[in-house]
């Protein structure tokens, strides 16, 4: 069964060209020419991947992405005519899986699509635990002492990586590489900021310490004891 792609792009000639290339590669394609229509179609849940332009009428691509991420984790590749670091970081931080700058070679777009779809391949359901913290990776759910805790996507990914390396000290550099991406450009204290967010949501309300600081190195999740806040 071929993958179904939604292309949200207001430049109709470009959209038609991309559609033809994707169909030639065996993908099913549906198009939308404004942000509001694109969001409605995206929320239908019928797509394996979404190509989303940033500059759209009715609703911007960034706003479409923000609203979509409240309900869906479908892979999204942003299409942008703006090549600034701020735009790229903003898109990735809002939940985009990748971005490509116009004008682009169709071969590069196809490679990025294949990569995003590979990452989407189903993984075995896993439950990660530490103390009374339980993470269901399949349902993207976290509980502390049986109480649901709402985390942003970035907080969830950071916590997941720490849990996957429970009892191992993980450096800030490793966290940046695995959670933000090796080409992350932004504040160097991003890890520390998000660790504070996690502690505020997981530790302070429940009186249970899980995330420990190893000064000058990084962080570690331990079941009990040790460490410095």
Secondary structure, 3 states (H helix, E strand, C coil): CCCEEEEECCCHHHHHHHHHHHHHCCCEEEEECCHHHHHHHHCCCCCCEEEEECCCCCCCHHHHHHHHHCCCCCEEEEEECCCCHHHHHHHHHCCCCEEEECCCCHHHHHHHHHHHHHHHCCCCCCEEEECCEEEECCCCEEEECCEECCCCHHHHHHHHHHHHCCCCCEEHHHHHHHHHCCCCCCCCCHHHHHHHHHHHHHCCCCCCCCEEEECCCEEEECCCCCCEC
